[in-house]
Amino acid sequence: MTIGNHPLSGGSEAISSLSFSSRLLLLLLLLLLLLLLPTHKYHRLLFALYTTHRY
């Protein structure tokens, strides 16, 4: 029996890699939305976090 040549093993690996890339894309989309949306509360929060971590 050759388990490595089983179609399910390759498929699971492809699905895991695709889910990882899709997660990165979703994170980038969320960051773009936060930057584009006129939500001053988020901008103030990010600015406060940036200034506190900077000093």
N, C-alpha and C positions, 0 to 999 in steps of 0.2 A: 504493500500500500504506500502510495506517495501522497502524503498530506500536503506537502508544499505546493503541488500542482493543482490542488483543489480550488475551484473557482470562487468559493466563498472566502478563502483566506485573502486572495488578492482584492476582492470586492470590499472587505471590511477595512483594509488598509487605505484603499482609495476613498472610502466614505469618511474615515477619520481625518485624512489630510484635507479633504474638501470641507469638512466641518470646521477645521482649524482656520482655513483661509476665509471661510464665510464669516467666522467670528471676528477676524481682523477687519474685514470689510464693514461689518456692522458697527464695530467700534469707531472706525474712521467716519462712517456716515453720521453716527451720533455726535462726534466731535464737530463735524461740519455743521450739523443742525444747531448745536449750541452756539457756535460762532456766528452763524447767519441770523438766527432768531434774535429779535430785539429784546432779550430778557436781561435787563440791567442787574437783576438780583444775582444771576449766575456769573455775570462779568465781575461784579463786586466781590463775589465769593472767590473766584479764580484769582483776582488781583490781590485779595487779602492773603490767600494761600501762597501766592508767588512772593509777596513782600515778606511774609513771615519766614518762609523757607530761605529767602535770600539773605536775610540778616541773622 
